[in-house]
């Protein structure tokens, strides 16, 4: 039963990380759009920086998901 619980936990953690990755990527797209339609160059630059930060977070969540999936392969 403990192994089943570990498998379920890894699956849940991987799914959660992938969901968070998707949210981060959507947030990055929103910032990209905002950077293209704004009139203030400083705000546009801030939106571009926020988009880059969101993409970095997405990559981190992707790495977490990959880690949890590799743990599944070990089980």
Protein Blocks (a to p, Z undefined) as FASTA:
>chain_A
ZZmmmmmmmmmmmmmmmmmmmmmmmmmmmmmmmmmmpmblklmmmmmmmmmmmmmmmmmm
mmmmmmmmmmmmmZZ
